[in-house]
Amino acid sequence: MDKIVSYFDNIARNWDELRKCYFPDELKTKVKEGMVKDKDIIAADIGTGTGFIALELAKVSHSVIAIDVSTEMLKMAQKRAEEEGLKNLLFIKGEMQKIPLMDGSVDLVFTNMALHHVDDPLKGIQEMYRILKPGGSITIIDVEKHEFEWAKEEMCDLWLGFEPREISEWMQIAGFKNISVESSGYLARAVSKKGCKAEVGIFIAKGVK
């Protein structure tokens, strides 16, 4: 975990530019599909980074709790929120496998490109289930299974993406219902230090507590 925290602390100031290569802005549109602006909704964004998803959620929710292991990432997210005049976000340092929120405290939970940095993805999914209110929904965005081993060393990836079957099974074990795992239609792109180019599909998984 220390290595991952250090990695993201070090790239926080440049993350918004780096991120544009990894995954497209259009993912934000996918996230908000079907969402109606609701003054009562409390959402959580786990592994928020610089607030890519959280800031969009803040525009259609009562409040958003943005959680990340990296203090520097949270600082950048808070700065972006201030620049956009968004005052309904709460930034908290914490990790997915031990989310610092009460049981049944949020209506929606999102995690974007964070699950593959978690030691135990099932535990992370179970934690997200725990903090959801009954009837609350989860959205997981991450990369599909791939074989680019260099991502482990260069990008601190603990998992080389996931099979849809794995995600679906973990969500079932956690207790989720109405589960779907589908391709987003977008690709995550990265280039290794040796010039190896990677293009990997991005999936979106959803479920209801």
FIKOLZA-1660 file (N, C-alpha, C; in steps of 0.1 Angstrom, whole numbers, plus 5000, padded with zeros to 4 digits):
% residues 209
   i   px   py   pz ch aa at
   1 5008 4988 5000  A  M  N
   1 5000 5000 5000  A  M CA
   1 5009 5013 5000  A  M  C
   2 5020 5013 5008  A  D  N
   2 5028 5024 5008  A  D CA
   2 5034 5028 4994  A  D  C
   3 5037 5018 4986  A  K  N
   3 5042 5020 4973  A  K CA
   3 5032 5027 4964  A  K  C
   4 5019 5022 4965  A  I  N
   4 5008 5028 4957  A  I CA
   4 5006 5042 4961  A  I  C
   5 5005 5045 4974  A  V  N
   5 5003 5058 4979  A  V CA
   5 5014 5068 4974  A  V  C
   6 5026 5063 4975  A  S  N
   6 5038 5071 4971  A  S CA
   6 5037 5074 4956  A  S  C
   7 5033 5064 4948  A  Y  N
   7 5032 5065 4933  A  Y CA
   7 5022 5076 4930  A  Y  C
   8 5010 5075 4936  A  F  N
   8 4999 5085 4933  A  F CA
   8 5002 5099 4939  A  F  C
   9 5009 5099 4950  A  D  N
   9 5013 5113 4955  A  D CA
   9 5022 5119 4946  A  D  C
  10 5031 5112 4940  A  N  N
  10 5042 5117 4931  A  N CA
  10 5036 5122 4917  A  N  C
  11 5025 5116 4913  A  I  N
  11 5020 5119 4899  A  I CA
  11 5008 5128 4900  A  I  C
  12 5003 5132 4912  A  A  N
  12 4991 5139 4914  A  A CA
  12 4990 5152 4906  A  A  C
  13 5001 5160 4906  A  R  N
  13 5000 5172 4899  A  R CA
  13 4999 5171 4884  A  R  C
  14 5004 5160 4879  A  N  N
  14 5003 5157 4865  A  N CA
  14 4992 5148 4860  A  N  C
  15 4984 5143 4870  A  W  N
  15 4975 5132 4867  A  W CA
  15 4964 5136 4857  A  W  C
  16 4959 5148 4858  A  D  N
  16 4948 5152 4849  A  D CA
  16 4953 5151 4834  A  D  C
  17 4965 5154 4831  A  E  N
  17 4970 5153 4818  A  E CA
  17 4973 5138 4814  A  E  C
  18 4979 5131 4824  A  L  N
  18 4982 5117 4822  A  L CA
  18 4969 5109 4819  A  L  C
  19 4959 5112 4827  A  R  N
  19 4947 5105 4827  A  R CA
  19 4940 5105 4813  A  R  C
  20 4942 5116 4806  A  K  N
  20 4936 5118 4793  A  K CA
  20 4941 5107 4783  A  K  C
  21 4953 5102 4785  A  C  N
  21 4958 5092 4777  A  C CA
  21 4953 5078 4781  A  C  C
  22 4950 5077 4794  A  Y  N
  22 4946 5064 4800  A  Y CA
  22 4931 5061 4797  A  Y  C
  23 4922 5071 4799  A  F  N
  23 4908 5068 4796  A  F CA
  23 4902 5082 4793  A  F  C
  24 4891 5081 4784  A  P  N
  24 4886 5093 4778  A  P CA
  24 4876 5101 4787  A  P  C
  25 4874 5113 4784  A  D  N
  25 4865 5122 4792  A  D CA
  25 4850 5116 4790  A  D  C
  26 4848 5110 4779  A  E  N
  26 4834 5105 4776  A  E CA
  26 4829 5095 4787  A  E  C
  27 4838 5089 4795  A  L  N
  27 4834 5080 4805  A  L CA
  27 4825 5087 4815  A  L  C
  28 4827 5100 4817  A  K  N
  28 4819 5108 4826  A  K CA
  28 4804 5108 4822  A  K  C
  29 4802 5109 4809  A  T  N
  29 4789 5108 4803  A  T CA
  29 4782 5095 4806  A  T  C
  30 4790 5084 4804  A  K  N
  30 4785 5071 4807  A  K CA
  30 4781 5069 4822  A  K  C
  31 4788 5075 4831  A  V  N
  31 4786 5075 4845  A  V CA
  31 4772 5081 4849  A  V  C
  32 4769 5092 4842  A  K  N
  32 4757 5100 4845  A  K CA
  32 4745 5095 4838  A  K  C
  33 4746 5085 4829  A  E  N
  33 4735 5080 4821  A  E CA
  33 4724 5074 4831  A  E  C
  34 4712 5079 4829  A  G  N
  34 4701 5074 4837  A  G CA
  34 4700 5081 4851  A  G  C
  35 4710 5090 4854  A  M  N
  35 4709 5097 4867  A  M CA
  35 4700 5110 4865  A  M  C
  36 4692 5112 4875  A  V  N
  36 4684 5124 4875  A  V CA
  36 4688 5133 4887  A  V  C
  37 4689 5146 4884  A  K  N
  37 4694 5155 4895  A  K CA
  37 4685 5153 4907  A  K  C
  38 4690 5150 4918  A  D  N
  38 4682 5147 4930  A  D CA
  38 4689 5153 4942  A  D  C
  39 4682 5162 4949  A  K  N
  39 4688 5170 4960  A  K CA
  39 4690 5161 4972  A  K  C
  40 4684 5149 4972  A  D  N
  40 4685 5140 4984  A  D CA
  40 4696 5130 4983  A  D  C
  41 4702 5128 4971  A  I  N
  41 4712 5117 4969  A  I CA
  41 4725 5120 4975  A  I  C
  42 4730 5111 4982  A  I  N
  42 4744 5111 4987  A  I CA
  42 4752 5101 4980  A  I  C
  43 4763 5105 4974  A  A  N
  43 4771 5096 4966  A  A CA
  43 4785 5095 4972  A  A  C
  44 4792 5083 4969  A  A  N
  44 4806 5082 4973  A  A CA
  44 4814 5078 4961  A  A  C
  45 4825 5084 4960  A  D  N
  45 4835 5080 4949  A  D CA
  45 4847 5075 4956  A  D  C
  46 4849 5062 4954  A  I  N
  46 4860 5055 4961  A  I CA
  46 4872 5054 4952  A  I  C
  47 4884 5059 4956  A  G  N
  47 4895 5060 4947  A  G CA
  47 4893 5072 4937  A  G  C
  48 4889 5083 4943  A  T  N
  48 4885 5095 4935  A  T CA
  48 4896 5101 4927  A  T  C
  49 4909 5099 4931  A  G  N
  49 4920 5106 4923  A  G CA
  49 4918 5121 4924  A  G  C
  50 4918 5127 4913  A  T  N
  50 4917 5142 4912  A  T CA
  50 4902 5146 4910  A  T  C
  51 4893 5137 4912  A  G  N
  51 4879 5140 4912  A  G CA
  51 4872 5139 4899  A  G  C
  52 4878 5131 4889  A  F  N
  52 4872 5129 4876  A  F CA
  52 4857 5126 4877  A  F  C
  53 4854 5116 4885  A  I  N
  53 4840 5112 4886  A  I CA
  53 4832 5120 4897  A  I  C
  54 4839 5123 4908  A  A  N
  54 4833 5130 4919  A  A CA
  54 4827 5143 4915  A  A  C
  55 4834 5151 4908  A  L  N
  55 4830 5164 4904  A  L CA
  55 4817 5164 4895  A  L  C
  56 4816 5154 4887  A  E  N
  56 4804 5152 4878  A  E CA
  56 4793 5148 4887  A  E  C
  57 4795 5139 4897  A  L  N
  57 4784 5135 4906  A  L CA
  57 4779 5146 4914  A  L  C
  58 4788 5155 4918  A  A  N
  58 4784 5167 4926  A  A CA
  58 4774 5176 4919  A  A  C
  59 4774 5175 4906  A  K  N
  59 4765 5184 4898  A  K CA
  59 4751 5178 4898  A  K  C
  60 4749 5166 4902  A  V  N
  60 4735 5160 4901  A  V CA
  60 4731 5153 4915  A  V  C
  61 4739 5156 4925  A  S  N
  61 4736 5150 4938  A  S CA
  61 4736 5160 4949  A  S  C
  62 4730 5157 4960  A  H  N
  62 4730 5165 4972  A  H CA
  62 4744 5167 4977  A  H  C
  63 4751 5156 4978  A  S  N
  63 4765 5157 4983  A  S CA
  63 4773 5145 4978  A  S  C
  64 4786 5146 4978  A  V  N
  64 4795 5136 4973  A  V CA
  64 4807 5134 4983  A  V  C
  65 4809 5122 4987  A  I  N
  65 4821 5119 4996  A  I CA
  65 4831 5113 4987  A  I  C
  66 4842 5120 4986  A  A  N
  66 4853 5116 4977  A  A CA
  66 4865 5110 4985  A  A  C
  67 4868 5098 4983  A  I  N
  67 4878 5091 4992  A  I CA
  67 4890 5086 4983  A  I  C
  68 4902 5087 4988  A  D  N
  68 4914 5083 4981  A  D CA
  68 4925 5080 4991  A  D  C
  69 4934 5071 4988  A  V  N
  69 4946 5068 4997  A  V CA
  69 4956 5079 4996  A  V  C
  70 4956 5087 4985  A  S  N
  70 4966 5097 4983  A  S CA
  70 4962 5111 4987  A  S  C
  71 4970 5117 4997  A  T  N
  71 4967 5130 5001  A  T CA
  71 4969 5140 4990  A  T  C
  72 4979 5138 4982  A  E  N
  72 4981 5148 4971  A  E CA
  72 4970 5148 4961  A  E  C
  73 4965 5136 4958  A  M  N
  73 4954 5135 4948  A  M CA
  73 4942 5142 4954  A  M  C
  74 4939 5140 4967  A  L  N
  74 4928 5147 4973  A  L CA
  74 4929 5162 4973  A  L  C
  75 4942 5167 4974  A  K  N
  75 4944 5181 4974  A  K CA
  75 4941 5187 4960  A  K  C
  76 4945 5179 4949  A  M  N
  76 4942 5183 4936  A  M CA
  76 4927 5183 4933  A  M  C
  77 4920 5173 4938  A  A  N
  77 4906 5172 4936  A  A CA
  77 4898 5183 4943  A  A  C
  78 4903 5187 4955  A  Q  N
  78 4897 5198 4962  A  Q CA
  78 4899 5211 4955  A  Q  C
  79 4911 5213 4949  A  K  N
  79 4914 5225 4941  A  K CA
  79 4905 5226 4929  A  K  C
  80 4903 5215 4922  A  R  N
  80 4894 5214 4911  A  R CA
  80 4879 5218 4915  A  R  C
  81 4875 5213 4926  A  A  N
  81 4861 5215 4931  A  A CA
  81 4860 5230 4933  A  A  C
  82 4870 5236 4940  A  E  N
  82 4869 5251 4943  A  E CA
  82 4869 5259 4930  A  E  C
  83 4877 5255 4920  A  E  N
  83 4877 5262 4907  A  E CA
  83 4864 5261 4900  A  E  C
  84 4857 5250 4902  A  E  N
  84 4844 5249 4895  A  E CA
  84 4832 5254 4904  A  E  C
  85 4836 5259 4916  A  G  N
  85 4825 5264 4925  A  G CA
  85 4816 5254 4931  A  G  C
  86 4821 5242 4932  A  L  N
  86 4813 5231 4938  A  L CA
  86 4816 5230 4953  A  L  C
  87 4806 5231 4961  A  K  N
  87 4808 5232 4975  A  K CA
  87 4801 5220 4983  A  K  C
  88 4797 5210 4975  A  N  N
  88 4790 5199 4981  A  N CA
  88 4798 5186 4981  A  N  C
  89 4811 5187 4982  A  L  N
  89 4820 5176 4982  A  L CA
  89 4827 5175 4996  A  L  C
  90 4829 5163 5001  A  L  N
  90 4837 5161 5013  A  L CA
  90 4848 5152 5009  A  L  C
  91 4861 5156 5011  A  F  N
  91 4872 5148 5008  A  F CA
  91 4878 5141 5020  A  F  C
  92 4880 5128 5019  A  I  N
  92 4884 5120 5030  A  I CA
  92 4895 5110 5026  A  I  C
  93 4906 5109 5033  A  K  N
  93 4916 5100 5030  A  K CA
  93 4912 5086 5036  A  K  C
  94 4913 5076 5027  A  G  N
  94 4909 5063 5031  A  G CA
  94 4911 5053 5020  A  G  C
  95 4910 5040 5023  A  E  N
  95 4912 5029 5013  A  E CA
  95 4900 5021 5011  A  E  C
  96 4899 5015 4999  A  M  N
  96 4887 5008 4996  A  M CA
  96 4884 4996 5005  A  M  C
  97 4895 4989 5009  A  Q  N
  97 4893 4977 5018  A  Q CA
  97 4889 4981 5032  A  Q  C
  98 4889 4993 5035  A  K  N
  98 4884 4998 5049  A  K CA
  98 4879 5012 5047  A  K  C
  99 4867 5013 5041  A  I  N
  99 4862 5026 5038  A  I CA
  99 4857 5033 5051  A  I  C
 100 4862 5045 5053  A  P  N
 100 4858 5052 5066  A  P CA
 100 4845 5059 5066  A  P  C
 101 4834 5050 5063  A  L  N
 101 4821 5055 5063  A  L CA
 101 4812 5045 5071  A  L  C
 102 4801 5050 5076  A  M  N
 102 4791 5041 5084  A  M CA
 102 4784 5032 5074  A  M  C
 103 4779 5021 5080  A  D  N
 103 4770 5012 5072  A  D CA
 103 4758 5019 5067  A  D  C
 104 4754 5016 5055  A  G  N
 104 4742 5022 5049  A  G CA
 104 4741 5037 5049  A  G  C
 105 4752 5043 5046  A  S  N
 105 4753 5058 5047  A  S CA
 105 4752 5065 5033  A  S  C
 106 4752 5058 5022  A  V  N
 106 4752 5065 5009  A  V CA
 106 4742 5058 5000  A  V  C
 107 4737 5066 4990  A  D  N
 107 4727 5061 4980  A  D CA
 107 4734 5055 4968  A  D  C
 108 4745 5060 4964  A  L  N
 108 4752 5056 4952  A  L CA
 108 4767 5055 4956  A  L  C
 109 4774 5045 4950  A  V  N
 109 4788 5044 4952  A  V CA
 109 4795 5041 4938  A  V  C
 110 4805 5048 4935  A  F  N
 110 4812 5047 4923  A  F CA
 110 4827 5044 4926  A  F  C
 111 4833 5036 4917  A  T  N
 111 4848 5035 4917  A  T CA
 111 4853 5034 4903  A  T  C
 112 4862 5043 4899  A  N  N
 112 4867 5043 4886  A  N CA
 112 4882 5041 4885  A  N  C
 113 4886 5030 4879  A  M  N
 113 4900 5026 4877  A  M CA
 113 4908 5025 4890  A  M  C
 114 4901 5020 4900  A  A  N
 114 4908 5019 4913  A  A CA
 114 4909 5004 4918  A  A  C
 115 4899 4996 4913  A  L  N
 115 4899 4982 4918  A  L CA
 115 4911 4975 4915  A  L  C
 116 4918 4977 4904  A  H  N
 116 4930 4970 4900  A  H CA
 116 4942 4974 4909  A  H  C
 117 4940 4984 4917  A  H  N
 117 4951 4988 4927  A  H CA
 117 4949 4982 4941  A  H  C
 118 4939 4974 4942  A  V  N
 118 4935 4969 4955  A  V CA
 118 4940 4954 4957  A  V  C
 119 4945 4951 4969  A  D  N
 119 4950 4938 4972  A  D CA
 119 4939 4927 4970  A  D  C
 120 4928 4930 4976  A  D  N
 120 4916 4921 4977  A  D CA
 120 4904 4927 4971  A  D  C
 121 4902 4926 4958  A  P  N
 121 4890 4933 4952  A  P CA
 121 4877 4929 4958  A  P  C
 122 4875 4916 4962  A  L  N
 122 4863 4911 4968  A  L CA
 122 4860 4919 4981  A  L  C
 123 4871 4921 4989  A  K  N
 123 4869 4929 5001  A  K CA
 123 4865 4943 4998  A  K  C
 124 4871 4949 4988  A  G  N
 124 4867 4962 4984  A  G CA
 124 4852 4963 4980  A  G  C
 125 4848 4953 4972  A  I  N
 125 4834 4953 4968  A  I CA
 125 4825 4951 4979  A  I  C
 126 4829 4942 4989  A  Q  N
 126 4821 4940 5001  A  Q CA
 126 4819 4953 5009  A  Q  C
 127 4830 4960 5010  A  E  N
 127 4830 4973 5017  A  E CA
 127 4821 4983 5011  A  E  C
 128 4821 4984 4997  A  M  N
 128 4812 4993 4990  A  M CA
 128 4797 4989 4992  A  M  C
 129 4795 4976 4993  A  Y  N
 129 4781 4971 4996  A  Y CA
 129 4777 4975 5010  A  Y  C
 130 4786 4974 5019  A  R  N
 130 4784 4978 5033  A  R CA
 130 4779 4992 5035  A  R  C
 131 4785 5001 5028  A  I  N
 131 4782 5016 5030  A  I CA
 131 4770 5020 5023  A  I  C
 132 4765 5011 5014  A  L  N
 132 4753 5015 5006  A  L CA
 132 4740 5013 5014  A  L  C
 133 4730 5022 5012  A  K  N
 133 4717 5020 5018  A  K CA
 133 4710 5009 5010  A  K  C
 134 4700 5002 5017  A  P  N
 134 4692 4992 5009  A  P CA
 134 4686 4999 4997  A  P  C
 135 4688 4992 4985  A  G  N
 135 4683 4998 4973  A  G CA
 135 4693 5007 4966  A  G  C
 136 4704 5009 4973  A  G  N
 136 4714 5018 4967  A  G CA
 136 4721 5010 4955  A  G  C
 137 4728 5018 4947  A  S  N
 137 4735 5011 4935  A  S CA
 137 4750 5014 4935  A  S  C
 138 4757 5005 4928  A  I  N
 138 4771 5006 4926  A  I CA
 138 4774 5006 4912  A  I  C
 139 4785 5014 4908  A  T  N
 139 4790 5014 4895  A  T CA
 139 4805 5012 4896  A  T  C
 140 4811 5002 4889  A  I  N
 140 4825 4999 4889  A  I CA
 140 4830 5001 4875  A  I  C
 141 4840 5009 4873  A  I  N
 141 4846 5011 4860  A  I CA
 141 4861 5007 4861  A  I  C
 142 4865 4997 4852  A  D  N
 142 4879 4993 4853  A  D CA
 142 4883 4987 4840  A  D  C
 143 4895 4982 4839  A  V  N
 143 4900 4976 4827  A  V CA
 143 4897 4961 4826  A  V  C
 144 4895 4956 4814  A  E  N
 144 4894 4942 4811  A  E CA
 144 4907 4935 4813  A  E  C
 145 4906 4922 4814  A  K  N
 145 4918 4913 4816  A  K CA
 145 4928 4916 4804  A  K  C
 146 4941 4917 4808  A  H  N
 146 4952 4919 4798  A  H CA
 146 4965 4912 4802  A  H  C
 147 4975 4913 4794  A  E  N
 147 4988 4906 4797  A  E CA
 147 5000 4916 4797  A  E  C
 148 4997 4928 4800  A  F  N
 148 5008 4938 4800  A  F CA
 148 5015 4939 4814  A  F  C
 149 5024 4929 4816  A  E  N
 149 5030 4928 4829  A  E CA
 149 5037 4940 4834  A  E  C
 150 5042 4948 4825  A  W  N
 150 5050 4960 4829  A  W CA
 150 5041 4970 4837  A  W  C
 151 5028 4969 4836  A  A  N
 151 5019 4978 4843  A  A CA
 151 5020 4976 4858  A  A  C
 152 5024 4964 4862  A  K  N
 152 5026 4962 4877  A  K CA
 152 5037 4970 4883  A  K  C
 153 5048 4971 4876  A  E  N
 153 5059 4979 4881  A  E CA
 153 5058 4994 4878  A  E  C
 154 5054 4997 4866  A  E  N
 154 5054 5011 4862  A  E CA
 154 5042 5019 4866  A  E  C
 155 5030 5012 4868  A  M  N
 155 5018 5019 4872  A  M CA
 155 5012 5014 4885  A  M  C
 156 5020 5005 4892  A  C  N
 156 5015 5000 4905  A  C CA
 156 5002 4993 4904  A  C  C
 157 5000 4986 4893  A  D  N
 157 4988 4978 4892  A  D CA
 157 4990 4965 4899  A  D  C
 158 4981 4961 4907  A  L  N
 158 4981 4948 4915  A  L CA
 158 4974 4937 4907  A  L  C
 159 4965 4941 4898  A  W  N
 159 4958 4932 4890  A  W CA
 159 4958 4936 4875  A  W  C
 160 4960 4927 4866  A  L  N
 160 4961 4931 4852  A  L CA
 160 4947 4930 4846  A  L  C
 161 4938 4938 4851  A  G  N
 161 4924 4939 4847  A  G CA
 161 4916 4927 4853  A  G  C
 162 4904 4926 4848  A  F  N
 162 4895 4916 4853  A  F CA
 162 4886 4910 4842  A  F  C
 163 4883 4897 4844  A  E  N
 163 4873 4891 4836  A  E CA
 163 4859 4895 4840  A  E  C
 164 4849 4897 4831  A  P  N
 164 4836 4900 4836  A  P CA
 164 4830 4890 4846  A  P  C
 165 4834 4877 4843  A  R  N
 165 4829 4866 4852  A  R CA
 165 4834 4869 4867  A  R  C
 166 4847 4873 4868  A  E  N
 166 4852 4875 4881  A  E CA
 166 4844 4886 4889  A  E  C
 167 4842 4897 4882  A  I  N
 167 4835 4909 4888  A  I CA
 167 4821 4905 4891  A  I  C
 168 4814 4898 4882  A  S  N
 168 4801 4894 4885  A  S CA
 168 4800 4884 4897  A  S  C
 169 4809 4875 4898  A  E  N
 169 4809 4866 4910  A  E CA
 169 4812 4873 4923  A  E  C
 170 4822 4882 4923  A  W  N
 170 4825 4890 4935  A  W CA
 170 4813 4898 4939  A  W  C
 171 4806 4904 4930  A  M  N
 171 4794 4912 4933  A  M CA
 171 4783 4904 4939  A  M  C
 172 4782 4892 4933  A  Q  N
 172 4772 4882 4939  A  Q CA
 172 4775 4878 4953  A  Q  C
 173 4788 4875 4955  A  I  N
 173 4792 4871 4969  A  I CA
 173 4790 4883 4979  A  I  C
 174 4792 4895 4974  A  A  N
 174 4790 4907 4983  A  A CA
 174 4776 4909 4986  A  A  C
 175 4767 4904 4978  A  G  N
 175 4752 4905 4980  A  G CA
 175 4745 4913 4970  A  G  C
 176 4751 4918 4960  A  F  N
 176 4745 4927 4950  A  F CA
 176 4735 4918 4941  A  F  C
 177 4725 4925 4936  A  K  N
 177 4715 4919 4927  A  K CA
 177 4714 4928 4915  A  K  C
 178 4707 4923 4905  A  N  N
 178 4705 4930 4892  A  N CA
 178 4719 4934 4886  A  N  C
 179 4728 4925 4886  A  I  N
 179 4742 4927 4882  A  I CA
 179 4744 4927 4867  A  I  C
 180 4751 4937 4862  A  S  N
 180 4755 4937 4848  A  S CA
 180 4769 4941 4847  A  S  C
 181 4776 4934 4838  A  V  N
 181 4790 4938 4835  A  V CA
 181 4791 4939 4819  A  V  C
 182 4793 4951 4814  A  E  N
 182 4793 4953 4800  A  E CA
 182 4805 4962 4796  A  E  C
 183 4809 4960 4783  A  S  N
 183 4819 4969 4777  A  S CA
 183 4814 4983 4776  A  S  C
 184 4823 4992 4779  A  S  N
 184 4819 5007 4778  A  S CA
 184 4820 5011 4764  A  S  C
 185 4828 5003 4756  A  G  N
 185 4830 5008 4742  A  G CA
 185 4842 5016 4740  A  G  C
 186 4849 5019 4752  A  Y  N
 186 4861 5027 4752  A  Y CA
 186 4874 5019 4755  A  Y  C
 187 4885 5024 4752  A  L  N
 187 4898 5017 4754  A  L CA
 187 4906 5026 4764  A  L  C
 188 4913 5019 4773  A  A  N
 188 4924 5025 4781  A  A CA
 188 4937 5023 4774  A  A  C
 189 4945 5034 4773  A  R  N
 189 4957 5034 4766  A  R CA
 189 4969 5038 4774  A  R  C
 190 4980 5031 4773  A  A  N
 190 4992 5035 4780  A  A CA
 190 5004 5030 4772  A  A  C
 191 5016 5036 4775  A  V  N
 191 5028 5032 4769  A  V CA
 191 5039 5030 4779  A  V  C
 192 5046 5019 4779  A  S  N
 192 5056 5016 4788  A  S CA
 192 5069 5024 4786  A  S  C
 193 5078 5024 4796  A  K  N
 193 5090 5031 4794  A  K CA
 193 5099 5026 4782  A  K  C
 194 5096 5014 4778  A  K  N
 194 5103 5008 4767  A  K CA
 194 5096 5010 4754  A  K  C
 195 5084 5017 4755  A  G  N
 195 5077 5020 4742  A  G CA
 195 5066 5010 4739  A  G  C
 196 5064 5000 4748  A  C  N
 196 5053 4991 4745  A  C CA
 196 5039 4997 4747  A  C  C
 197 5031 4997 4736  A  K  N
 197 5018 5003 4736  A  K CA
 197 5007 4993 4741  A  K  C
 198 4999 4998 4750  A  A  N
 198 4988 4989 4755  A  A CA
 198 4975 4996 4752  A  A  C
 199 4965 4988 4747  A  E  N
 199 4952 4992 4745  A  E CA
 199 4943 4982 4751  A  E  C
 200 4935 4985 4761  A  V  N
 200 4927 4975 4768  A  V CA
 200 4913 4980 4770  A  V  C
 201 4903 4971 4768  A  G  N
 201 4889 4975 4769  A  G CA
 201 4886 4979 4783  A  G  C
 202 4876 4988 4784  A  I  N
 202 4871 4993 4797  A  I CA
 202 4857 4988 4799  A  I  C
 203 4854 4982 4811  A  F  N
 203 4841 4977 4814  A  F CA
 203 4834 4985 4824  A  F  C
 204 4821 4984 4824  A  I  N
 204 4813 4991 4834  A  I CA
 204 4804 4980 4841  A  I  C
 205 4805 4979 4854  A  A  N
 205 4797 4969 4861  A  A CA
 205 4787 4977 4870  A  A  C
 206 4775 4972 4871  A  K  N
 206 4765 4978 4879  A  K CA
 206 4758 4968 4888  A  K  C
 207 4752 4972 4899  A  G  N
 207 4745 4963 4907  A  G CA
 207 4737 4971 4918  A  G  C
 208 4727 4964 4924  A  V  N
 208 4719 4971 4934  A  V CA
 208 4719 4963 4947  A  V  C
 209 4719 4970 4958  A  K  N
 209 4719 4963 4971  A  K CA
 209 4705 4959 4975  A  K  C
% end
